[in-house]
Structure formats: structure tokens, C-alpha cells
Amino acid sequence: MSAAAGLEAATVKHPQVMAPVIGILDQLQEMTRSVGRDDLSGRLNMVRARVGDPRLRLVVVGASKNGMSTLVNGLVGARVSATESALSVPVIAEYGPEPTAVLVKSLGAGRIERQSVDPLDPGPALTADGVIRAEFTEPSSLLADGVVLMDAPGSNGEDHTTWSMIAAADAVLYVGDAGTEFTAEQITYLDRIQQICPTVICVLNKIDLHPHWQHTQQRNRELLDAAGLGFAVAPVSALLHQQAGNYQRDIESGVPQLVDHLRDYVVGRADTLVLAAAANDIRLVADHLAVTLRTEAEALRDPRRRVEITEQLVAARDQADQLRQRSANWQVTLGDGSTELMADIEHDLRHRLRSLVRDAEAEIAQTDPARRWKDFGADLDARICEAVEENFVMAHYRAVELSEQVAAKFPADHRTPPLPDLRLHNPGEVLGPVAPLDPLTSAKASVMAQFLTVMRGSYGGLLMVGVLTSLLKMPLVNWYSAAAALLLGANALWDDRKARRQRRQAEAKVSVARLMDDVVFQVGKESRNRLRALQRTLRDHFTDIATDVLHTADERLRVAEVAYGKYGDHREERIADLDVQLGKLRGLRADADGIGAAA
């Protein structure tokens, strides 16, 4: 509450009266820290801040639509709380010679921003995103009397912010509707408030809208008395007070009477009320703390407890050593497993592609590849895609196995690592950069080339046989030489076709081998990249787990060693220390009882 920094209202809690209580709170705070009761320590912090504030903190609470914000504006005499918005934030109003308004906004990560706004029209700013509270200063007569007015957001009674404000308050105004009597839930809610802040005033608002409000007031007093809650029930109309144009109308609103009651019975008795509330908090904390200390002392006096604690220490040490050993082995398992996985996947890919090369070469050797080279290339591409896809499927399931092997080095409740899917849903994305099969340059011979081949073969046969038959007085060109020319021409054509087919087959095998080299290069690179990414994912994941496991083991060992220090060799010293603290605690509680009785 720093809206009025540098500005001071009247002092209603006198420091010399509060000093003994603050001393008791400081001693209790030290004791709660020594036994590890952070919950009690937090409550004592709130009590000390409340006692140390020289002003009186008055918080207004109640269900939504009961007119709390209108009442707050009426008590302050200025529009500090939004009355027409479904959203509301805590509002703190303090005394100041000039009206000011500051919004406190959350920037995330524990950072806040303070923004000054127009105090005459703060409504739109109050509903902005990120606003966690609004702080006002006003030259109000009630605030000048030393009151800090806090408007809690309307809630169903379970809002953490509202309860935090109640815990920090010296007095509570609970605003209800004058048209309906208190329900069982509201009585229970008021009882919870009274346990935290004993000074509570019930306000019945909107009496101008309900002519039978006196019956509701009487009925509510009966319900409160039956529940053991002797709260005052004040009838008011905050809207009538706001619209009053003269003193008589203002008196009819009941707000001036409420202000007088606050000044006489709350502000005027601030020291007494605060001391009684603080004494109640001190007794409550002292009782809880005494239970904790007595429980530990009783356990220390039980010899079986020492044996149990010793066994727990031995078990914690053994478990910590085992976890450290297992956590150290997971890195070796991951490193060796990743190396073997990459080698196996590369070997599997080469094995699959070598099988495809053998099948392709066998098919090329059986036929002339020039006849269906395009269809052959399309079929080979499909088989390559299938082989590559199966290779990545194998890589995925082998990666899962590796993850399980590494996970086995940790406790059974480890977190499942977020493994990337190594399987290929579209192999074409990986094989896209691979060039297709090269076209065959040794294509079929043209008709003229075949004719020339036949002519060359025929010429040799015709000349050779013609020369031999000329010795028999036959012409050079005769039936024998002509037949020889035909036979040798056909043989030359056959040999040429056979040689060309063999050259095409050799060229096709070279083209297939070149294609497979490109596939191995491209797919191997993609496979290694994915497996390295997998290895990094597993490494980061299991590093976090190993850190958590070792931290847990060390924490368990630390707790066991602390317990052994209390219940083991230093048991007698700890019992004596607890007896001293219990005696001191009884003295503090007696002092609190004295302060409460005096109040």
C-alpha cells in the first residue's frame, strides 16, 4: 500500500503499545523458521505487517452485485471503485491532500508496472488487461482519521485475493443485500472471516429498495447470535447517500451513522482491537508450533524411532549410490547405441540398394534395355522409394528400442521422451535431388547403318568366294559367291546388333550404379541428420531426467541425514533443545494471554 508515499494520515495504532506484540511476533517467527513451518511463518508475516502499520486497515467484502463498490465510493467521497463493470480488481484508498490514482499492472515473470491515471475518471483504466490492483489517495475525512479502505473484488467466498486482503485487515465490512436474510453459506463464510479477523461489521445495503429491511435486519441478528457471532448489523443505502442533496436525505441513507460507528468503535479503539486480534493469532500459531515440537520430542524419546531413522539413512545412501551409477551409465548406453544405430541403418540401406542393383542387372542381362528403358526407370524408382521408406521405418523402431534401453537406466516412473517420427511419409521429398536414370546413347542403328553393315559383310563374302570359283573358270559373281555374300552379310548384321545390345547393357548397368550412388549419398545424409537430431533429443531429455533423479536422491539423502542428526547420535541434545523451545513457547503464549486480557 504505497499509493500515498510521503503522505501520512492520523496515527491510530501507537508504536509504544504495539512494541511488546512485535517482540513476541519476532521471537515466534524465529521459532517457526527453525522447525520448518513456512505456513505459520507466512501468517506471522501478515500479522506483523498489520500490527506495524500505524493506520487501520478496513476491507470491504461481499458477494457481487451487493453494492460494495458504491459503498466504498460513498465512504471515500470519490469514485475510486468501478461500479458498472463485470470485472473488478482490488482497490486501496489512502489519505492524501490531492487526489491521485495509480494502476499496478503485471508484466509477467514477477515484474510489475505502475501507471498513473486520471483520478477523476479511473473506470476505463480499471478494466484494462493486466491490472492487479488500483491505489488511490483522496483528501477524505474518514481516510484522514487513519483509515486505509480496501475494496475486495466480489467473489463467491473462495477467492484467494479476497482472503489475503482479509488476513491483512484490522476490521472487515461484510456487505449483504437488505432484501434477503443471511443463508447458511453466508453464516459459515462470516465465521471463517471472524477466525482470521475478529472485528467484523455486517452492512445491509439497498434499504431504499426493500421497505421491509428492518425485518431482514432483525432476522440476521438472530442468525448471527445463534452462530455465536455478535456482529453489528448496520442498514445503509449507498446509492441514496450518493444521490442525497441535503442532510436529511443523507441521514436516511444510514451511511453517516455507519461512519460514526467506525470512528467510535473501530478507529477509536484501534489499539485494543489490534492487540486482541494479534493475541489471538499468537495463541493460534503457538498452539500449532507446540504440537510440532511435542510430536518431535515424543518421537525422539522412542528408541524404535532411532532404529527406523538409521535404516532410512542406510536405504537413502544405497539408493543414491545406485541412482548415480545408473545415471552415469545412460550416457554410455546412448552414445554406443547411437553409433551402432547409424552403422546398422547405413548398412541396411546399402544392402537393400545392392539387392536392387543385382535384380536390375539381371533384368538388363536378359533383355535389350533400349526397348523399355523409361518403364524400367519408373519401376526402379518405385522400388528405390519402397526400399528407402522401409529403411526409415526400421530406423524409427530401432530408435524407440534405443530410447527404451536408455530409459531402463532410470527409475520406472521416468517421463517418456518426445521422439521425432523418423518414418518417411513421402520418400520423394528425400529423393527429390537425385537425378533420374541417364538415357542410353547406344540406341538402335538406323536403316542406312544396317545396310552398310550388310554391304561390308557381303562384299567380303562375294569377293572371297568369287576368287575361289574363278579358278574353276566361273565368273566372279556366280551363284556360289552370291550365296556367300548373303550369308556373310546376314552374319555381319547379327554380330553388329549383338555388339550394340551388349554396349547398351553395359551402359545401362553403369547408369543404374550411378543412380544408386546418388541415392546412397542423398538418403544417407538425410538419415544421418535425422539420427543425430534424435540423439540430441534423447540426450537433452535424459539429461533433464538424470538431473532431477540425482537432485531427488540428494534431497532424500539430505533429509535422511538431517533426521539421523536429530534422532541418532545427537538425540539427547535435540530433546533438551526442544524442551527449551517448548518452555519459551509457553512463556510467549502467556505474554500473549496477558496482552489479550489487557486489551
C-alpha positions in Angstrom: 0.0 0.0 0.0 2.2 2.7 -1.3 -0.2 5.0 -3.1 0.3 7.7 -0.6 4.1 7.6 -0.5 5.3 10.5 1.6 1.8 11.3 2.8 0.6 10.4 6.3 -2.8 10.1 7.9 -3.5 10.2 11.6 -1.8 7.5 13.7 -4.4 5.2 15.3 -2.0 2.4 16.4 0.6 3.8 18.8 4.1 2.2 18.4 4.8 2.1 22.1 1.6 0.0 22.6 2.4 -2.3 19.7 6.1 -2.8 20.6 5.6 -5.8 23.0 3.4 -7.6 20.5 6.0 -7.1 17.7 8.7 -8.5 20.0 6.6 -11.6 20.6 5.9 -12.0 16.9 9.7 -11.7 16.0 10.5 -14.5 18.5 7.7 -16.7 17.2 8.9 -16.0 13.6 12.4 -17.3 14.5 11.0 -20.4 16.1 8.7 -21.2 13.1 11.7 -20.9 10.8 13.8 -23.3 12.9 11.2 -26.1 12.7 10.4 -25.5 9.0 6.8 -24.3 9.4 6.7 -22.0 6.5 2.9 -21.8 6.7 3.0 -20.4 10.2 5.8 -18.1 9.2 3.7 -16.6 6.4 0.8 -15.9 8.7 3.1 -14.2 11.2 4.5 -12.0 8.5 0.9 -10.8 7.8 0.2 -10.2 11.5 3.5 -8.3 11.9 2.8 -6.1 8.9 -0.7 -5.4 10.2 0.5 -4.5 13.7 3.4 -2.4 12.4 1.1 -0.2 10.2 0.1 2.9 12.3 -3.1 3.2 10.3 -6.2 1.0 10.5 -6.9 -1.3 7.5 -10.6 -1.7 6.7 -11.5 -4.2 4.0 -15.0 -4.3 2.3 -16.1 -7.8 1.1 -19.3 -9.5 0.0 -20.9 -11.2 -2.9 -21.1 -9.5 -6.3 -23.9 -7.0 -7.1 -24.4 -6.2 -3.4 -23.2 -2.6 -3.9 -19.7 -2.9 -2.3 -18.1 -0.6 -4.8 -20.8 2.0 -4.4 -20.4 1.9 -0.6 -16.6 2.3 -0.9 -17.1 5.3 -3.1 -19.5 6.8 -0.6 -17.2 6.2 2.3 -14.3 7.8 0.5 -16.3 10.6 -1.1 -14.9 9.9 -4.5 -15.3 7.5 -7.4 -12.4 5.1 -6.7 -14.1 1.7 -7.5 -15.8 0.6 -10.7 -19.5 0.1 -10.2 -20.7 -0.8 -13.7 -18.1 -3.4 -14.7 -18.3 -7.2 -14.5 -14.6 -7.2 -13.9 -13.2 -5.8 -10.7 -9.8 -5.5 -9.1 -8.7 -4.8 -5.5 -8.8 -1.1 -4.7 -6.8 0.6 -2.0 -7.7 4.1 -0.9 -5.4 6.1 1.5 -5.3 9.7 2.6 -3.6 12.3 0.5 -4.0 16.1 0.2 -4.6 15.7 -3.6 -6.5 13.0 -5.5 -4.1 10.6 -7.3 -4.7 7.2 -9.0 -2.0 4.6 -9.8 -2.7 1.3 -11.5 -0.4 -1.7 -10.8 -0.1 -3.9 -13.8 1.6 -7.3 -14.1 4.2 -7.7 -16.9 4.8 -11.4 -16.3 7.8 -13.2 -14.7 7.1 -11.4 -11.4 7.6 -7.9 -12.9 5.0 -5.1 -12.3 4.5 -1.7 -13.8 3.0 1.4 -12.0 0.9 3.7 -14.2 -0.7 6.9 -13.2 -4.2 7.6 -14.5 -6.8 10.3 -14.1 -8.2 10.1 -10.6 -11.5 11.8 -11.7 -12.2 9.1 -14.3 -10.4 5.8 -13.4 -13.2 3.5 -14.5 -12.0 2.6 -18.0 -8.4 2.0 -16.8 -9.6 -0.3 -14.0 -10.9 -2.8 -16.5 -7.7 -2.9 -18.7 -5.8 -6.1 -19.2 -3.1 -7.0 -16.6 -4.3 -4.7 -13.8 -3.8 -6.4 -10.5 -4.8 -3.6 -8.1 -5.6 0.2 -8.1 -4.1 2.6 -5.5 -5.8 5.9 -4.7 -5.2 8.9 -2.5 -8.1 11.2 -1.5 -8.5 14.1 0.9 -11.3 12.2 2.6 -12.2 12.9 6.3 -12.5 9.2 7.1 -9.2 8.4 5.5 -7.6 11.4 7.3 -8.7 9.7 10.6 -6.1 7.0 9.8 -8.2 4.5 7.8 -6.9 2.7 4.8 -10.0 1.5 2.9 -9.7 -1.7 0.7 -12.3 -2.9 -1.7 -12.0 -6.6 -2.4 -13.3 -7.9 -5.7 -16.8 -9.5 -5.4 -16.4 -13.3 -5.2 -18.1 -16.5 -4.0 -16.0 -16.7 -0.9 -13.2 -18.8 -2.3 -11.2 -16.1 -4.0 -7.5 -16.2 -2.8 -7.1 -12.4 -3.3 -10.1 -11.7 -1.1 -8.8 -13.9 1.7 -5.4 -12.4 1.5 -6.9 -9.0 2.0 -9.0 -10.2 5.0 -5.8 -11.6 6.6 -4.2 -8.2 6.2 -7.1 -6.3 7.6 -7.8 -4.9 11.1 -11.6 -4.8 10.5 -14.0 -6.2 7.9 -17.2 -4.7 6.5 -19.3 -7.5 5.1 -21.9 -6.1 2.7 -25.1 -8.0 2.2 -28.5 -7.3 0.5 -31.2 -5.9 2.7 -33.8 -7.8 0.7 -32.7 -11.3 1.8 -31.6 -12.8 5.1 -28.2 -14.5 5.5 -28.0 -18.0 4.2 -26.2 -20.9 5.9 -23.3 -20.4 3.5 -23.0 -16.7 4.4 -23.1 -17.5 8.1 -20.3 -20.1 7.5 -18.4 -17.5 5.5 -18.7 -14.9 8.3 -17.5 -17.5 10.8 -14.4 -18.1 8.7 -13.8 -14.3 8.5 -14.1 -14.0 12.2 -11.4 -16.7 12.8 -9.0 -14.6 10.7 -10.1 -11.0 11.6 -12.2 -10.8 14.8 -13.6 -7.3 14.1 -16.5 -7.7 11.6 -19.4 -5.3 10.9 -22.3 -6.5 8.7 -23.8 -3.9 6.4 -27.2 -4.4 4.9 -27.2 -2.3 1.7 -30.0 -1.2 -0.6 -32.6 -0.4 2.2 -34.2 2.1 -0.2 -35.2 -0.7 -2.5 -36.6 -3.0 0.3 -39.3 -1.5 2.6 -39.1 -4.5 5.0 -35.4 -4.2 5.6 -36.0 -4.0 9.4 -37.3 -7.5 9.4 -34.3 -8.7 7.5 -32.0 -6.8 9.9 -33.7 -8.5 13.0 -33.6 -11.9 11.4 -29.9 -11.6 10.5 -29.1 -10.6 14.1 -30.9 -13.7 15.3 -29.0 -15.9 12.9 -25.6 -14.3 13.9 -26.4 -14.7 17.6 -27.3 -18.4 17.1 -24.0 -18.9 15.4 -22.1 -17.2 18.2 -21.2 -14.2 16.1 -22.1 -11.0 17.9 -21.6 -8.7 14.9 -23.3 -5.3 14.5 -25.7 -5.1 11.6 -25.8 -1.7 10.0 -28.6 -0.7 7.5 -27.5 1.6 4.7 -28.2 2.7 1.2 -25.0 3.6 -0.6 -26.9 4.8 -3.7 -29.2 7.1 -1.6 -26.1 8.5 0.1 -24.6 9.2 -3.3 -27.7 10.9 -4.6 -28.5 12.8 -1.4 -28.9 16.5 -1.9 -29.4 17.5 1.7 -28.5 16.4 5.3 -31.9 14.8 6.0 -31.7 12.6 2.9 -28.1 11.6 3.8 -29.2 10.6 7.3 -31.9 8.4 5.7 -29.2 6.6 3.8 -27.6 5.4 7.0 -24.0 6.0 5.7 -23.2 8.9 8.2 -24.3 6.6 11.1 -22.0 3.9 9.7 -19.1 6.3 9.5 -19.7 7.4 13.1 -19.8 3.8 14.3 -16.5 3.1 12.5 -14.9 6.2 14.2 -16.2 5.4 17.7 -16.0 1.6 17.9 -13.2 0.8 15.4 -10.9 3.7 14.8 -11.3 5.0 18.4 -10.5 1.5 19.8 -7.8 0.6 17.3 -5.1 -0.3 19.8 -7.5 -2.6 21.7 -8.8 -4.3 18.6 -5.4 -4.8 17.1 -3.9 -6.2 20.3 -6.8 -8.6 20.8 -6.6 -9.8 17.2 -2.8 -10.2 17.4 -3.0 -12.1 20.7 -5.5 -14.5 19.1 -3.1 -15.0 16.2 -0.2 -15.6 18.5 -2.1 -18.1 20.6 -3.1 -20.0 17.4 0.5 -20.1 16.0 1.9 -21.0 19.4 -0.5 -23.9 19.7 0.3 -25.3 16.2 4.0 -24.8 16.9 3.8 -26.6 20.3 2.1 -29.6 18.6 5.0 -29.8 16.1 7.7 -29.6 18.9 5.9 -32.1 21.2 5.5 -34.6 18.4 9.2 -34.5 17.5 10.1 -34.8 21.2 7.9 -37.8 21.7 9.4 -39.4 18.6 12.9 -38.8 19.9 12.2 -40.5 23.2 11.0 -43.6 21.4 14.1 -45.9 20.9 12.4 -47.7 18.0 12.4 -44.4 16.2 16.2 -44.3 16.2 16.4 -47.7 14.6 13.9 -46.7 11.9 15.7 -43.4 11.1 19.1 -45.3 10.9 17.5 -47.8 8.4 16.1 -44.9 6.4 19.6 -43.3 6.2 21.2 -46.5 5.0 18.5 -47.1 2.5 18.7 -43.5 1.2 22.5 -43.8 0.8 22.2 -47.1 -1.1 19.5 -45.7 -3.3 21.6 -42.5 -4.0 24.6 -44.6 -4.9 22.6 -46.8 -7.2 20.9 -43.9 -9.0 24.3 -42.2 -9.5 25.8 -45.4 -11.0 22.7 -45.9 -13.3 22.6 -42.3 -14.3 26.3 -42.4 -15.2 25.7 -45.5 -17.4 23.0 -43.9 -19.5 25.4 -41.7 -21.4 27.5 -44.7 -22.4 24.4 -46.6 -23.5 23.1 -43.6 -25.5 26.5 -43.0 -27.2 27.2 -46.6 -28.1 23.6 -47.2 -29.1 23.5 -44.1 -31.4 26.8 -45.2 -33.1 25.5 -48.7 -33.7 22.2 -47.4 -34.9 23.7 -45.2 -37.5 26.0 -48.0 -38.7 23.2 -50.5 -38.9 20.8 -48.2 -40.7 23.5 -47.3 -43.2 24.3 -51.0 -43.7 20.6 -51.8 -44.2 20.2 -49.1 -46.8 23.3 -50.2 -48.8 22.1 -53.9 -48.5 18.7 -53.0 -49.8 20.1 -50.9 -52.7 22.7 -53.6 -53.6 19.8 -56.1 -53.9 18.0 -53.8 -56.2 21.2 -53.4 -58.3 21.6 -57.2 -58.6 17.9 -57.5 -59.7 18.3 -54.7 -62.1 21.5 -56.1 -63.7 19.9 -59.5 -64.0 16.9 -57.9 -65.8 19.2 -55.9 -68.0 21.2 -59.0 -69.0 18.0 -60.8 -70.1 16.6 -58.2 -72.4 17.6 -55.3 -74.5 17.3 -52.3 -72.1 16.6 -49.9 -75.1 13.2 -51.5 -75.7 11.6 -50.3 -72.3 14.1 -48.0 -70.8 11.6 -45.5 -69.5 9.4 -48.1 -67.9 12.4 -49.8 -66.4 13.5 -46.5 -64.9 10.0 -45.8 -63.4 9.8 -49.3 -61.9 13.3 -48.9 -60.5 12.4 -45.6 -58.9 9.3 -47.1 -57.2 11.4 -50.0 -55.8 14.0 -47.5 -54.6 11.3 -45.4 -52.8 10.0 -48.6 -51.2 13.4 -49.6 -50.0 14.2 -46.2 -48.6 10.8 -46.0 -46.8 11.4 -49.4 -45.2 14.9 -48.3 -44.2 13.5 -45.3 -42.3 10.7 -47.4 -40.7 13.5 -49.6 -39.4 15.4 -46.6 -38.1 12.3 -45.4 -36.3 11.6 -48.6 -34.4 15.3 -49.1 -33.7 15.3 -45.5 -32.2 12.4 -46.5 -30.0 14.3 -49.5 -28.8 17.3 -47.3 -28.0 15.2 -44.9 -26.1 13.8 -47.8 -24.0 17.3 -49.1 -23.4 18.4 -45.7 -22.1 15.2 -45.3 -20.1 15.9 -48.6 -18.3 18.8 -46.9 -16.6 16.4 -44.7 -14.7 13.5 -45.3 -12.2 10.4 -46.8 -13.7 8.4 -43.6 -13.3 10.5 -41.7 -15.9 9.0 -39.3 -18.4 8.6 -40.6 -22.0 10.9 -38.8 -24.3 9.4 -36.8 -27.2 10.8 -38.9 -30.0 10.6 -37.4 -33.5 9.0 -39.7 -36.2 11.8 -40.9 -38.4 9.4 -42.6 -40.8 9.0 -41.1 -44.3 5.5 -40.2 -45.3 6.7 -39.0 -48.7 10.0 -40.5 -49.8 10.0 -38.2 -52.8 11.0 -35.3 -50.5 14.3 -37.0 -49.7 14.9 -38.4 -53.2 13.9 -35.2 -55.0 17.6 -34.0 -55.6 18.5 -37.4 -57.1 18.8 -37.3 -60.9 16.9 -39.9 -62.9 18.5 -42.7 -65.0 20.6 -41.4 -67.8 19.3 -42.0 -71.3 21.1 -44.7 -73.3 23.3 -43.2 -76.0 23.9 -46.6 -77.8 20.5 -46.7 -79.3 19.3 -48.9 -82.2 21.2 -48.5 -85.6 19.5 -46.7 -88.4 18.4 -48.5 -91.7 21.3 -47.0 -93.6 23.8 -48.1 -90.9 22.4 -51.6 -91.0 22.5 -51.6 -94.9 26.2 -50.5 -94.8 27.0 -53.3 -92.3 25.3 -55.8 -94.6 27.2 -54.5 -97.6 30.5 -54.7 -95.9 29.9 -58.3 -94.9 28.5 -59.2 -98.3 31.4 -57.6 -100.1 34.0 -59.8 -98.3 32.0 -63.0 -98.9 31.4 -62.2 -102.6 35.0 -61.4 -103.2 36.4 -64.3 -101.3 34.1 -67.0 -102.9 34.2 -65.3 -106.3 38.1 -65.5 -106.4 37.9 -69.2 -105.5 35.3 -70.0 -108.1 37.2 -68.1 -110.7 39.9 -70.8 -110.6 37.2 -73.1 -111.9 36.7 -70.8 -114.9 33.5 -69.4 -113.3 32.6 -65.7 -113.3 33.4 -63.6 -110.2 29.7 -63.1 -109.5 28.0 -66.5 -109.6 25.5 -68.4 -107.5 28.1 -69.5 -105.0 29.6 -66.1 -104.5 26.2 -64.5 -104.3 25.1 -67.1 -101.6 28.3 -66.5 -99.7 27.6 -62.7 -99.8 24.1 -63.1 -98.5 25.3 -65.4 -95.6 28.2 -63.2 -94.6 26.0 -60.0 -94.8 23.4 -61.5 -92.5 26.1 -62.7 -90.1 27.6 -59.2 -90.0 24.2 -57.7 -89.3 23.6 -60.2 -86.5 27.0 -59.6 -84.9 26.5 -55.8 -85.1 23.2 -56.0 -83.4 24.6 -58.3 -80.7 27.5 -55.9 -80.0 25.2 -52.9 -79.8 22.9 -54.7 -77.3 25.9 -55.6 -75.2 27.1 -52.0 -75.2 23.6 -50.8 -74.2 23.5 -53.4 -71.4 26.9 -52.2 -70.1 25.8 -48.6 -70.4 22.5 -49.4 -68.5 24.4 -51.1 -65.7 26.7 -48.1 -65.3 23.6 -45.8 -65.3 22.0 -47.9 -62.6 25.2 -47.9 -60.5 25.5 -44.1 -60.8 21.8 -43.7 -59.7 22.4 -45.9 -56.7 25.4 -43.9 -55.7 23.3 -40.8 -55.8 20.6 -42.4 -53.7 23.1 -43.6 -51.1 24.6 -40.2 -50.9 21.4 -38.3 -50.6 19.4 -40.7 -48.4 22.5 -41.4 -46.2 22.9 -37.7 -45.5 19.2 -37.3 -44.6 19.3 -40.5 -42.4 22.4 -39.3 -40.5 20.8 -35.8 -39.9 17.7 -37.4 -38.5 19.5 -39.8 -36.3 21.8 -37.0 -35.0 18.7 -34.9 -34.2 17.2 -38.0 -32.4 20.4 -38.4 -30.4 20.3 -34.8 -29.4 16.7 -35.1 -28.3 17.4 -38.1 -26.2 20.5 -36.6 -24.8 18.7 -33.4 -23.7 15.7 -35.3 -22.4 17.6 -37.8 -20.3 20.0 -35.2 -19.1 17.0 -33.4 -17.5 15.8 -36.7 -16.0 19.2 -37.5 -14.7 19.4 -34.1 -13.1 16.0 -34.5 -11.5 16.8 -38.0 -10.3 20.1 -37.0 -8.8 18.6 -34.0 -7.2 15.8 -36.1 -5.7 18.3 -38.7 -4.5 20.5 -36.0 -2.9 17.5 -34.3 -1.3 16.3 -37.6 0.2 19.8 -38.3 1.5 20.0 -34.8 3.0 16.6 -35.3 4.7 17.7 -38.7 6.0 21.0 -37.3 7.3 19.2 -34.4 9.0 16.8 -36.8 10.6 19.6 -39.0 11.7 21.4 -36.0 13.2 18.2 -35.3 15.2 17.3 -38.9 16.1 20.7 -40.6 16.0 23.8 -39.6 17.9 22.5 -36.1 18.9 19.2 -37.3 20.2 19.7 -36.2 23.8 20.9 -32.8 22.7 17.8 -32.4 20.4 15.4 -33.4 23.2 17.0 -30.8 25.5 16.7 -28.2 22.8 13.0 -29.0 22.2 12.3 -28.8 25.9 13.9 -25.3 26.0 11.8 -24.2 23.0 8.6 -25.5 24.5 9.3 -23.6 27.7 10.0 -20.5 25.7 6.8 -21.1 23.7 4.7 -21.3 26.9 6.2 -18.1 28.1 5.3 -16.3 24.8 1.8 -17.7 24.9 1.4 -16.5 28.5 2.6 -13.0 27.4 0.0 -13.1 24.6 -2.7 -14.0 27.0 -1.8 -11.1 29.2 -1.9 -8.7 26.3 -5.2 -10.1 25.2 -6.7 -9.8 28.7 -5.4 -6.2 29.0 -7.0 -5.3 25.6 
